[in-house]
């Protein structure tokens, strides 16, 4: 499966994921989160909005959980955590936000 297909499946089943983010200047290592929406940015980049629940931090002052936006082209080694409970939507998730006006998938 391709990255976009895996992330879409995770959103559709509301299953958490683990992944690595391979972008210069970002911390190396595993991240965990609940993917909520995949969308095209105003610059036509495919991004994903994830409620990050654990894993490495680029900024050590980050308090997890928190919202993070990732470019899909830098996401690697994704695993849908099938053995975990389906996640509830984050309390401040706004599926009708203008940010998602060009959504490819959303919870």
Secondary structure, DSSP 8 states (H G I E B T S, - for coil): --HHHHHHHHHHHT--EEEEE--TTS--SEEEEEEEEEEE-TTS-EEEEEEEEEE--SSTT--SSEEEEEEGGGEEEEEE-TTS------TT--TT-GGGTTEEEE-
